[in-house]
Amino acid sequence: MSLSKLELKLRVEAKIHEIKAQLGTLAADTTAEAQKRKTQLEASLKVAEAEIKTGWEKITDQAASKLNEWLKR
């Protein structure tokens, strides 16, 4: 794996961990605002998971580009 893809992997994994932590915090909150945020976070997580489903060794340049854009959000 190239250094740039390794760096991308680490950044994506960190953001996934951050999102999962936020989802854990929101789990007990039943307000409409919290539920809306939870839905947004789950959708964001699915975007990243869809791009890495084939594994990091097989990640394409197109998928890497999409993940870089995802990280900016």
PDB file of N, CA, C and O in Angstrom:
ATOM      1  N   MET A   1       0.856  -1.171   0.000  1.00  0.00           N
ATOM      2  CA  MET A   1       0.000   0.000   0.000  1.00  0.00           C
ATOM      3  C   MET A   1       0.903   1.235   0.000  1.00  0.00           C
ATOM      4  O   MET A   1       1.881   1.321   0.743  1.00  0.00           O
ATOM      5  N   SER A   2       0.542   2.173  -0.849  1.00  0.00           N
ATOM      6  CA  SER A   2       1.353   3.388  -0.926  1.00  0.00           C
ATOM      7  C   SER A   2       1.201   4.222   0.345  1.00  0.00           C
ATOM      8  O   SER A   2       0.242   4.074   1.104  1.00  0.00           O
ATOM      9  N   LEU A   3       2.153   5.077   0.544  1.00  0.00           N
ATOM     10  CA  LEU A   3       2.143   5.933   1.730  1.00  0.00           C
ATOM     11  C   LEU A   3       0.904   6.823   1.758  1.00  0.00           C
ATOM     12  O   LEU A   3       0.313   7.029   2.818  1.00  0.00           O
ATOM     13  N   SER A   4       0.507   7.351   0.598  1.00  0.00           N
ATOM     14  CA  SER A   4      -0.668   8.230   0.567  1.00  0.00           C
ATOM     15  C   SER A   4      -1.941   7.465   0.901  1.00  0.00           C
ATOM     16  O   SER A   4      -2.836   7.997   1.558  1.00  0.00           O
ATOM     17  N   LYS A   5      -2.023   6.203   0.444  1.00  0.00           N
ATOM     18  CA  LYS A   5      -3.214   5.406   0.772  1.00  0.00           C
ATOM     19  C   LYS A   5      -3.192   4.960   2.230  1.00  0.00           C
ATOM     20  O   LYS A   5      -4.242   4.818   2.856  1.00  0.00           O
ATOM     21  N   LEU A   6      -2.011   4.743   2.762  1.00  0.00           N
ATOM     22  CA  LEU A   6      -1.911   4.411   4.190  1.00  0.00           C
ATOM     23  C   LEU A   6      -2.354   5.601   5.031  1.00  0.00           C
ATOM     24  O   LEU A   6      -3.083   5.440   6.010  1.00  0.00           O
ATOM     25  N   GLU A   7      -1.915   6.785   4.650  1.00  0.00           N
ATOM     26  CA  GLU A   7      -2.332   7.997   5.353  1.00  0.00           C
ATOM     27  C   GLU A   7      -3.850   8.176   5.256  1.00  0.00           C
ATOM     28  O   GLU A   7      -4.507   8.511   6.241  1.00  0.00           O
ATOM     29  N   LEU A   8      -4.393   7.949   4.066  1.00  0.00           N
ATOM     30  CA  LEU A   8      -5.840   8.050   3.864  1.00  0.00           C
ATOM     31  C   LEU A   8      -6.563   7.049   4.759  1.00  0.00           C
ATOM     32  O   LEU A   8      -7.556   7.388   5.403  1.00  0.00           O
ATOM     33  N   LYS A   9      -6.065   5.827   4.797  1.00  0.00           N
ATOM     34  CA  LYS A   9      -6.670   4.786   5.637  1.00  0.00           C
ATOM     35  C   LYS A   9      -6.727   5.234   7.094  1.00  0.00           C
ATOM     36  O   LYS A   9      -7.760   5.101   7.749  1.00  0.00           O
ATOM     37  N   LEU A  10      -5.631   5.755   7.590  1.00  0.00           N
ATOM     38  CA  LEU A  10      -5.579   6.192   8.985  1.00  0.00           C
ATOM     39  C   LEU A  10      -6.551   7.339   9.251  1.00  0.00           C
ATOM     40  O   LEU A  10      -7.218   7.363  10.285  1.00  0.00           O
ATOM     41  N   ARG A  11      -6.629   8.287   8.323  1.00  0.00           N
ATOM     42  CA  ARG A  11      -7.550   9.416   8.484  1.00  0.00           C
ATOM     43  C   ARG A  11      -9.006   8.950   8.434  1.00  0.00           C
ATOM     44  O   ARG A  11      -9.838   9.411   9.215  1.00  0.00           O
ATOM     45  N   VAL A  12      -9.309   8.030   7.508  1.00  0.00           N
ATOM     46  CA  VAL A  12     -10.681   7.519   7.396  1.00  0.00           C
ATOM     47  C   VAL A  12     -11.052   6.737   8.646  1.00  0.00           C
ATOM     48  O   VAL A  12     -12.142   6.915   9.189  1.00  0.00           O
ATOM     49  N   GLU A  13     -10.158   5.878   9.105  1.00  0.00           N
ATOM     50  CA  GLU A  13     -10.442   5.095  10.308  1.00  0.00           C
ATOM     51  C   GLU A  13     -10.655   5.995  11.524  1.00  0.00           C
ATOM     52  O   GLU A  13     -11.500   5.702  12.369  1.00  0.00           O
ATOM     53  N   ALA A  14      -9.902   7.076  11.618  1.00  0.00           N
ATOM     54  CA  ALA A  14     -10.075   8.012  12.728  1.00  0.00           C
ATOM     55  C   ALA A  14     -11.443   8.682  12.667  1.00  0.00           C
ATOM     56  O   ALA A  14     -12.111   8.843  13.687  1.00  0.00           O
ATOM     57  N   LYS A  15     -11.854   9.071  11.453  1.00  0.00           N
ATOM     58  CA  LYS A  15     -13.157   9.725  11.329  1.00  0.00           C
ATOM     59  C   LYS A  15     -14.291   8.730  11.598  1.00  0.00           C
ATOM     60  O   LYS A  15     -15.291   9.080  12.225  1.00  0.00           O
ATOM     61  N   ILE A  16     -14.136   7.507  11.130  1.00  0.00           N
ATOM     62  CA  ILE A  16     -15.147   6.482  11.412  1.00  0.00           C
ATOM     63  C   ILE A  16     -15.278   6.285  12.919  1.00  0.00           C
ATOM     64  O   ILE A  16     -16.389   6.192  13.442  1.00  0.00           O
ATOM     65  N   HIS A  17     -14.159   6.222  13.606  1.00  0.00           N
ATOM     66  CA  HIS A  17     -14.166   6.076  15.068  1.00  0.00           C
ATOM     67  C   HIS A  17     -14.876   7.270  15.722  1.00  0.00           C
ATOM     68  O   HIS A  17     -15.657   7.100  16.658  1.00  0.00           O
ATOM     69  N   GLU A  18     -14.600   8.463  15.223  1.00  0.00           N
ATOM     70  CA  GLU A  18     -15.237   9.680  15.744  1.00  0.00           C
ATOM     71  C   GLU A  18     -16.751   9.635  15.532  1.00  0.00           C
ATOM     72  O   GLU A  18     -17.516   9.974  16.435  1.00  0.00           O
ATOM     73  N   ILE A  19     -17.177   9.222  14.352  1.00  0.00           N
ATOM     74  CA  ILE A  19     -18.612   9.139  14.057  1.00  0.00           C
ATOM     75  C   ILE A  19     -19.281   8.108  14.959  1.00  0.00           C
ATOM     76  O   ILE A  19     -20.363   8.354  15.491  1.00  0.00           O
ATOM     77  N   LYS A  20     -18.646   6.964  15.129  1.00  0.00           N
ATOM     78  CA  LYS A  20     -19.226   5.931  15.993  1.00  0.00           C
ATOM     79  C   LYS A  20     -19.332   6.415  17.440  1.00  0.00           C
ATOM     80  O   LYS A  20     -20.287   6.076  18.139  1.00  0.00           O
ATOM     81  N   ALA A  21     -18.373   7.193  17.883  1.00  0.00           N
ATOM     82  CA  ALA A  21     -18.427   7.755  19.233  1.00  0.00           C
ATOM     83  C   ALA A  21     -19.595   8.735  19.349  1.00  0.00           C
ATOM     84  O   ALA A  21     -20.308   8.747  20.352  1.00  0.00           O
ATOM     85  N   GLN A  22     -19.781   9.549  18.321  1.00  0.00           N
ATOM     86  CA  GLN A  22     -20.907  10.492  18.332  1.00  0.00           C
ATOM     87  C   GLN A  22     -22.234   9.741  18.329  1.00  0.00           C
ATOM     88  O   GLN A  22     -23.177  10.138  19.013  1.00  0.00           O
ATOM     89  N   LEU A  23     -22.307   8.652  17.554  1.00  0.00           N
ATOM     90  CA  LEU A  23     -23.530   7.849  17.531  1.00  0.00           C
ATOM     91  C   LEU A  23     -23.806   7.238  18.905  1.00  0.00           C
ATOM     92  O   LEU A  23     -24.957   7.148  19.330  1.00  0.00           O
ATOM     93  N   GLY A  24     -22.762   6.827  19.583  1.00  0.00           N
ATOM     94  CA  GLY A  24     -22.922   6.285  20.930  1.00  0.00           C
ATOM     95  C   GLY A  24     -23.469   7.320  21.891  1.00  0.00           C
ATOM     96  O   GLY A  24     -24.303   7.008  22.741  1.00  0.00           O
ATOM     97  N   THR A  25     -23.003   8.541  21.759  1.00  0.00           N
ATOM     98  CA  THR A  25     -23.480   9.636  22.601  1.00  0.00           C
ATOM     99  C   THR A  25     -24.939   9.951  22.303  1.00  0.00           C
ATOM    100  O   THR A  25     -25.719  10.238  23.211  1.00  0.00           O
ATOM    101  N   LEU A  26     -25.300   9.896  21.035  1.00  0.00           N
ATOM    102  CA  LEU A  26     -26.669  10.236  20.626  1.00  0.00           C
ATOM    103  C   LEU A  26     -27.679   9.117  20.882  1.00  0.00           C
ATOM    104  O   LEU A  26     -28.886   9.351  20.837  1.00  0.00           O
ATOM    105  N   ALA A  27     -27.198   7.921  21.145  1.00  0.00           N
ATOM    106  CA  ALA A  27     -28.086   6.766  21.301  1.00  0.00           C
ATOM    107  C   ALA A  27     -29.156   6.980  22.369  1.00  0.00           C
ATOM    108  O   ALA A  27     -30.294   6.544  22.199  1.00  0.00           O
ATOM    109  N   ALA A  28     -28.811   7.630  23.439  1.00  0.00           N
ATOM    110  CA  ALA A  28     -29.751   7.823  24.540  1.00  0.00           C
ATOM    111  C   ALA A  28     -30.628   9.061  24.370  1.00  0.00           C
ATOM    112  O   ALA A  28     -31.605   9.236  25.098  1.00  0.00           O
ATOM    113  N   ASP A  29     -30.289   9.899  23.434  1.00  0.00           N
ATOM    114  CA  ASP A  29     -31.029  11.148  23.224  1.00  0.00           C
ATOM    115  C   ASP A  29     -32.177  10.898  22.259  1.00  0.00           C
ATOM    116  O   ASP A  29     -31.960  10.507  21.112  1.00  0.00           O
ATOM    117  N   THR A  30     -33.389  11.125  22.726  1.00  0.00           N
ATOM    118  CA  THR A  30     -34.569  10.838  21.905  1.00  0.00           C
ATOM    119  C   THR A  30     -35.177  12.083  21.266  1.00  0.00           C
ATOM    120  O   THR A  30     -36.250  12.006  20.669  1.00  0.00           O
ATOM    121  N   THR A  31     -34.514  13.216  21.383  1.00  0.00           N
ATOM    122  CA  THR A  31     -35.064  14.419  20.766  1.00  0.00           C
ATOM    123  C   THR A  31     -35.013  14.303  19.242  1.00  0.00           C
ATOM    124  O   THR A  31     -34.205  13.560  18.685  1.00  0.00           O
ATOM    125  N   ALA A  32     -35.880  15.042  18.595  1.00  0.00           N
ATOM    126  CA  ALA A  32     -35.950  15.010  17.129  1.00  0.00           C
ATOM    127  C   ALA A  32     -34.629  15.480  16.510  1.00  0.00           C
ATOM    128  O   ALA A  32     -34.174  14.934  15.505  1.00  0.00           O
ATOM    129  N   GLU A  33     -34.037  16.479  17.112  1.00  0.00           N
ATOM    130  CA  GLU A  33     -32.761  17.006  16.609  1.00  0.00           C
ATOM    131  C   GLU A  33     -31.666  15.937  16.684  1.00  0.00           C
ATOM    132  O   GLU A  33     -30.883  15.776  15.748  1.00  0.00           O
ATOM    133  N   ALA A  34     -31.620  15.214  17.798  1.00  0.00           N
ATOM    134  CA  ALA A  34     -30.612  14.163  17.965  1.00  0.00           C
ATOM    135  C   ALA A  34     -30.851  13.025  16.978  1.00  0.00           C
ATOM    136  O   ALA A  34     -29.904  12.467  16.425  1.00  0.00           O
ATOM    137  N   GLN A  35     -32.102  12.689  16.763  1.00  0.00           N
ATOM    138  CA  GLN A  35     -32.419  11.618  15.823  1.00  0.00           C
ATOM    139  C   GLN A  35     -32.052  12.018  14.389  1.00  0.00           C
ATOM    140  O   GLN A  35     -31.592  11.189  13.602  1.00  0.00           O
ATOM    141  N   LYS A  36     -32.257  13.280  14.066  1.00  0.00           N
ATOM    142  CA  LYS A  36     -31.875  13.781  12.745  1.00  0.00           C
ATOM    143  C   LYS A  36     -30.366  13.703  12.574  1.00  0.00           C
ATOM    144  O   LYS A  36     -29.880  13.268  11.530  1.00  0.00           O
ATOM    145  N   ARG A  37     -29.623  14.120  13.591  1.00  0.00           N
ATOM    146  CA  ARG A  37     -28.160  14.081  13.534  1.00  0.00           C
ATOM    147  C   ARG A  37     -27.670  12.642  13.442  1.00  0.00           C
ATOM    148  O   ARG A  37     -26.716  12.350  12.721  1.00  0.00           O
ATOM    149  N   LYS A  38     -28.325  11.748  14.171  1.00  0.00           N
ATOM    150  CA  LYS A  38     -27.964  10.328  14.136  1.00  0.00           C
ATOM    151  C   LYS A  38     -28.146   9.775  12.724  1.00  0.00           C
ATOM    152  O   LYS A  38     -27.291   9.040  12.229  1.00  0.00           O
ATOM    153  N   THR A  39     -29.235  10.120  12.088  1.00  0.00           N
ATOM    154  CA  THR A  39     -29.497   9.675  10.721  1.00  0.00           C
ATOM    155  C   THR A  39     -28.425  10.206   9.768  1.00  0.00           C
ATOM    156  O   THR A  39     -27.958   9.478   8.891  1.00  0.00           O
ATOM    157  N   GLN A  40     -28.037  11.462   9.936  1.00  0.00           N
ATOM    158  CA  GLN A  40     -26.990  12.056   9.101  1.00  0.00           C
ATOM    159  C   GLN A  40     -25.661  11.336   9.297  1.00  0.00           C
ATOM    160  O   GLN A  40     -24.965  11.040   8.326  1.00  0.00           O
ATOM    161  N   LEU A  41     -25.313  11.059  10.530  1.00  0.00           N
ATOM    162  CA  LEU A  41     -24.056  10.377  10.822  1.00  0.00           C
ATOM    163  C   LEU A  41     -24.046   8.958  10.264  1.00  0.00           C
ATOM    164  O   LEU A  41     -23.037   8.508   9.721  1.00  0.00           O
ATOM    165  N   GLU A  42     -25.164   8.256  10.396  1.00  0.00           N
ATOM    166  CA  GLU A  42     -25.256   6.896   9.865  1.00  0.00           C
ATOM    167  C   GLU A  42     -25.106   6.898   8.350  1.00  0.00           C
ATOM    168  O   GLU A  42     -24.449   6.020   7.790  1.00  0.00           O
ATOM    169  N   ALA A  43     -25.710   7.881   7.680  1.00  0.00           N
ATOM    170  CA  ALA A  43     -25.586   7.992   6.225  1.00  0.00           C
ATOM    171  C   ALA A  43     -24.133   8.273   5.832  1.00  0.00           C
ATOM    172  O   ALA A  43     -23.626   7.713   4.860  1.00  0.00           O
ATOM    173  N   SER A  44     -23.480   9.133   6.587  1.00  0.00           N
ATOM    174  CA  SER A  44     -22.082   9.458   6.319  1.00  0.00           C
ATOM    175  C   SER A  44     -21.203   8.221   6.493  1.00  0.00           C
ATOM    176  O   SER A  44     -20.293   7.980   5.700  1.00  0.00           O
ATOM    177  N   LEU A  45     -21.473   7.462   7.508  1.00  0.00           N
ATOM    178  CA  LEU A  45     -20.714   6.243   7.773  1.00  0.00           C
ATOM    179  C   LEU A  45     -20.885   5.237   6.624  1.00  0.00           C
ATOM    180  O   LEU A  45     -19.926   4.579   6.221  1.00  0.00           O
ATOM    181  N   LYS A  46     -22.087   5.129   6.114  1.00  0.00           N
ATOM    182  CA  LYS A  46     -22.355   4.205   5.010  1.00  0.00           C
ATOM    183  C   LYS A  46     -21.587   4.595   3.750  1.00  0.00           C
ATOM    184  O   LYS A  46     -21.158   3.726   2.991  1.00  0.00           O
ATOM    185  N   VAL A  47     -21.414   5.888   3.525  1.00  0.00           N
ATOM    186  CA  VAL A  47     -20.646   6.354   2.365  1.00  0.00           C
ATOM    187  C   VAL A  47     -19.219   5.831   2.450  1.00  0.00           C
ATOM    188  O   VAL A  47     -18.698   5.279   1.480  1.00  0.00           O
ATOM    189  N   ALA A  48     -18.598   6.001   3.585  1.00  0.00           N
ATOM    190  CA  ALA A  48     -17.217   5.540   3.760  1.00  0.00           C
ATOM    191  C   ALA A  48     -17.131   4.020   3.669  1.00  0.00           C
ATOM    192  O   ALA A  48     -16.236   3.488   3.013  1.00  0.00           O
ATOM    193  N   GLU A  49     -18.041   3.330   4.315  1.00  0.00           N
ATOM    194  CA  GLU A  49     -18.010   1.873   4.309  1.00  0.00           C
ATOM    195  C   GLU A  49     -18.200   1.310   2.902  1.00  0.00           C
ATOM    196  O   GLU A  49     -17.620   0.278   2.564  1.00  0.00           O
ATOM    197  N   ALA A  50     -19.006   1.979   2.084  1.00  0.00           N
ATOM    198  CA  ALA A  50     -19.214   1.535   0.703  1.00  0.00           C
ATOM    199  C   ALA A  50     -17.931   1.644  -0.112  1.00  0.00           C
ATOM    200  O   ALA A  50     -17.661   0.806  -0.973  1.00  0.00           O
ATOM    201  N   GLU A  51     -17.152   2.669   0.160  1.00  0.00           N
ATOM    202  CA  GLU A  51     -15.911   2.877  -0.596  1.00  0.00           C
ATOM    203  C   GLU A  51     -14.801   1.913  -0.183  1.00  0.00           C
ATOM    204  O   GLU A  51     -13.928   1.599  -0.993  1.00  0.00           O
ATOM    205  N   ILE A  52     -14.821   1.447   1.047  1.00  0.00           N
ATOM    206  CA  ILE A  52     -13.739   0.580   1.517  1.00  0.00           C
ATOM    207  C   ILE A  52     -14.151  -0.887   1.601  1.00  0.00           C
ATOM    208  O   ILE A  52     -13.406  -1.708   2.137  1.00  0.00           O
ATOM    209  N   LYS A  53     -15.324  -1.219   1.080  1.00  0.00           N
ATOM    210  CA  LYS A  53     -15.830  -2.587   1.220  1.00  0.00           C
ATOM    211  C   LYS A  53     -14.946  -3.631   0.540  1.00  0.00           C
ATOM    212  O   LYS A  53     -14.929  -4.788   0.961  1.00  0.00           O
ATOM    213  N   THR A  54     -14.213  -3.244  -0.502  1.00  0.00           N
ATOM    214  CA  THR A  54     -13.350  -4.205  -1.194  1.00  0.00           C
ATOM    215  C   THR A  54     -12.016  -4.398  -0.482  1.00  0.00           C
ATOM    216  O   THR A  54     -11.242  -5.286  -0.841  1.00  0.00           O
ATOM    217  N   GLY A  55     -11.749  -3.583   0.510  1.00  0.00           N
ATOM    218  CA  GLY A  55     -10.504  -3.674   1.256  1.00  0.00           C
ATOM    219  C   GLY A  55      -9.531  -2.598   0.832  1.00  0.00           C
ATOM    220  O   GLY A  55      -9.575  -2.110  -0.298  1.00  0.00           O
ATOM    221  N   TRP A  56      -8.660  -2.236   1.738  1.00  0.00           N
ATOM    222  CA  TRP A  56      -7.724  -1.141   1.495  1.00  0.00           C
ATOM    223  C   TRP A  56      -6.694  -1.479   0.437  1.00  0.00           C
ATOM    224  O   TRP A  56      -6.216  -0.582  -0.257  1.00  0.00           O
ATOM    225  N   GLU A  57      -6.342  -2.732   0.297  1.00  0.00           N
ATOM    226  CA  GLU A  57      -5.344  -3.123  -0.706  1.00  0.00           C
ATOM    227  C   GLU A  57      -5.879  -2.959  -2.129  1.00  0.00           C
ATOM    228  O   GLU A  57      -5.101  -2.800  -3.069  1.00  0.00           O
ATOM    229  N   LYS A  58      -7.188  -2.997  -2.290  1.00  0.00           N
ATOM    230  CA  LYS A  58      -7.802  -2.920  -3.618  1.00  0.00           C
ATOM    231  C   LYS A  58      -8.464  -1.576  -3.888  1.00  0.00           C
ATOM    232  O   LYS A  58      -9.181  -1.433  -4.878  1.00  0.00           O
ATOM    233  N   ILE A  59      -8.241  -0.602  -3.039  1.00  0.00           N
ATOM    234  CA  ILE A  59      -8.924   0.682  -3.194  1.00  0.00           C
ATOM    235  C   ILE A  59      -8.437   1.389  -4.466  1.00  0.00           C
ATOM    236  O   ILE A  59      -7.237   1.483  -4.726  1.00  0.00           O
ATOM    237  N   THR A  60      -9.385   1.872  -5.232  1.00  0.00           N
ATOM    238  CA  THR A  60      -9.056   2.549  -6.487  1.00  0.00           C
ATOM    239  C   THR A  60      -8.779   4.028  -6.243  1.00  0.00           C
ATOM    240  O   THR A  60      -9.088   4.571  -5.182  1.00  0.00           O
ATOM    241  N   ASP A  61      -8.192   4.658  -7.245  1.00  0.00           N
ATOM    242  CA  ASP A  61      -7.947   6.100  -7.139  1.00  0.00           C
ATOM    243  C   ASP A  61      -9.266   6.856  -7.035  1.00  0.00           C
ATOM    244  O   ASP A  61      -9.353   7.864  -6.333  1.00  0.00           O
ATOM    245  N   GLN A  62     -10.295   6.369  -7.735  1.00  0.00           N
ATOM    246  CA  GLN A  62     -11.609   7.008  -7.667  1.00  0.00           C
ATOM    247  C   GLN A  62     -12.191   6.907  -6.260  1.00  0.00           C
ATOM    248  O   GLN A  62     -12.734   7.883  -5.741  1.00  0.00           O
ATOM    249  N   ALA A  63     -12.083   5.744  -5.649  1.00  0.00           N
ATOM    250  CA  ALA A  63     -12.581   5.564  -4.278  1.00  0.00           C
ATOM    251  C   ALA A  63     -11.777   6.421  -3.313  1.00  0.00           C
ATOM    252  O   ALA A  63     -12.339   7.007  -2.388  1.00  0.00           O
ATOM    253  N   ALA A  64     -10.475   6.500  -3.519  1.00  0.00           N
ATOM    254  CA  ALA A  64      -9.629   7.335  -2.661  1.00  0.00           C
ATOM    255  C   ALA A  64     -10.047   8.797  -2.770  1.00  0.00           C
ATOM    256  O   ALA A  64     -10.085   9.515  -1.771  1.00  0.00           O
ATOM    257  N   SER A  65     -10.360   9.230  -3.983  1.00  0.00           N
ATOM    258  CA  SER A  65     -10.811  10.606  -4.189  1.00  0.00           C
ATOM    259  C   SER A  65     -12.128  10.863  -3.461  1.00  0.00           C
ATOM    260  O   SER A  65     -12.298  11.904  -2.827  1.00  0.00           O
ATOM    261  N   LYS A  66     -13.058   9.912  -3.553  1.00  0.00           N
ATOM    262  CA  LYS A  66     -14.343  10.054  -2.863  1.00  0.00           C
ATOM    263  C   LYS A  66     -14.146  10.108  -1.350  1.00  0.00           C
ATOM    264  O   LYS A  66     -14.817  10.869  -0.653  1.00  0.00           O
ATOM    265  N   LEU A  67     -13.225   9.299  -0.854  1.00  0.00           N
ATOM    266  CA  LEU A  67     -12.959   9.305   0.589  1.00  0.00           C
ATOM    267  C   LEU A  67     -12.331  10.616   1.034  1.00  0.00           C
ATOM    268  O   LEU A  67     -12.641  11.119   2.114  1.00  0.00           O
ATOM    269  N   ASN A  68     -11.461  11.165   0.220  1.00  0.00           N
ATOM    270  CA  ASN A  68     -10.881  12.472   0.553  1.00  0.00           C
ATOM    271  C   ASN A  68     -11.960  13.536   0.618  1.00  0.00           C
ATOM    272  O   ASN A  68     -11.929  14.398   1.497  1.00  0.00           O
ATOM    273  N   GLU A  69     -12.915  13.489  -0.300  1.00  0.00           N
ATOM    274  CA  GLU A  69     -14.033  14.432  -0.275  1.00  0.00           C
ATOM    275  C   GLU A  69     -14.884  14.202   0.969  1.00  0.00           C
ATOM    276  O   GLU A  69     -15.323  15.157   1.609  1.00  0.00           O
ATOM    277  N   TRP A  70     -15.117  12.944   1.309  1.00  0.00           N
ATOM    278  CA  TRP A  70     -15.897  12.587   2.504  1.00  0.00           C
ATOM    279  C   TRP A  70     -15.246  13.135   3.761  1.00  0.00           C
ATOM    280  O   TRP A  70     -15.933  13.594   4.674  1.00  0.00           O
ATOM    281  N   LEU A  71     -13.930  13.089   3.809  1.00  0.00           N
ATOM    282  CA  LEU A  71     -13.203  13.580   4.984  1.00  0.00           C
ATOM    283  C   LEU A  71     -13.363  15.088   5.152  1.00  0.00           C
ATOM    284  O   LEU A  71     -13.277  15.600   6.268  1.00  0.00           O
ATOM    285  N   LYS A  72     -13.589  15.787   4.073  1.00  0.00           N
ATOM    286  CA  LYS A  72     -13.735  17.249   4.134  1.00  0.00           C
ATOM    287  C   LYS A  72     -15.092  17.678   4.693  1.00  0.00           C
ATOM    288  O   LYS A  72     -15.256  18.829   5.096  1.00  0.00           O
ATOM    289  N   ARG A  73     -16.052  16.776   4.722  1.00  0.00           N
ATOM    290  CA  ARG A  73     -17.395  17.111   5.215  1.00  0.00           C
ATOM    291  C   ARG A  73     -17.455  17.084   6.709  1.00  0.00           C
ATOM    292  O   ARG A  73     -18.510  17.342   7.290  1.00  0.00           O
TER     293      ARG A  73
END
